[in-house]
Amino acid sequence: MSDEITIDDFLNVDIRCGTVVAVEPFPEARKPAWKLKIDFGEKLGIKKSSAQIVANYTADELMGRRVMAVVNFPPRQIGPFMSEVLTLGFSDEAGEVVLAGIDRSVPNGSRLH
């Protein structure tokens, strides 16, 4: 477990939901990954993310999928690709990432409370 944080610490992390609208291979990545384009709605627009989720998801499974991502980290250069958001998930028993899920319909760009 991590150190305790305050509610203000939590509120500083901006986690939003979005819909995957494009998936491309990322052969230049050191670990297998997909390049994702995620639609976060009118206010935030479409953002790019590198996601190491190849072991559990095909490109077809990702298209149209609802995901959660941290949208207020600074962009991060990953090889030739600039990742703008951190797509969220949990490690399975094999250490591979399983995406965090949204079980009801909410608008793209909705913030996690």
N, C-alpha and C positions, 0 to 999 in steps of 0.2 A: 504494500500500500504506500502511496505517496504521502508527503507531508500535508497536513491540514491547510486548506485555503479559506479565504473569506468569500462571501457571496459576491463582493465586488470583483475579486479575482476571477470568479466564474463568469460574471457578466461581461468581463473584458474579452472573453473568447467568443467570437461571433460564429455560431454554427448554424448553417442554413440548409434547407433541402433544395434539391434540384433534380432535373431529369437529364440523363445521359442522351445526348443528341448525335454524338459521333464517337467512334472507336477506331483507333489505328494501332498497328503493331509499333513497338518501340525497340527495334533490334539493337540500337546503340546503348541501351541501358545495361548497367553491370549486372543487375538481377532482372529476370524476366518481368516485363511490365507492359501495360497498355497506356497509350495516350488517349485521354478522355476529353471531350468537350461537354460541359455540363451547363444547362440552361437554368439560371437562378432567377428568372423572371425579369420584368421590365426594368426595375431599379438597378439590379446588379449585372444583368446581361449574361452572356455566355463566357465561362471561364475554363481554362485548361488545367488538367491535372495529370500527373504521372502516377499510375497506381499499380503496385506490385500484387496483382490479383489474378495473374494468368493461370495459376494452378487450380483455381476454383471457378473461373468464369470465362466463357467464350465471348467473342465479340458480339455474336447474336444475342446471347443472354444479357449482355450489358445495355444494348440499344433499348432506349425507352425506360430503363430501370430508374427508380427513384433512389437517390443517395443523399447522404449527409456529408457536409464538408465544412472545415474551418475556412472562412473567407477573408479573415483579417490578418493572416500571417503575411510577411513580405514575400514576394515572388522568389522562387528558388530555381537556380539554373541546374538542370540535371542533364549533363552532356550537352547536346545541341538543342535541348528543349527547355523552355521556361514554364515551370509549373506554378500556377497562380493560386491554387487552393489545395488543401490537404483533405483528400477523401478519407472518410473514417470507417474503421472496421475493427474486428476482434480476431486474435489468433486462434486457429483451431488446434486440435491435438498435434498436428504435424507442423505447427508454426506458420501455416499459410493464412493469409488474411481472408476473413469472411466479412462482407460488407454489413455495416449497421443498417437496419431496416426501418421502414416507415410503413405501418400497417393500415393506415387510413389515408384518404385523399386530402391533401393540403396544397395550397398554391406554391408554385416554385418561388423560392426566396423566403419562405416562412422561416422564422427564427426559432431555434430550440430554446425552451424555457427551463 
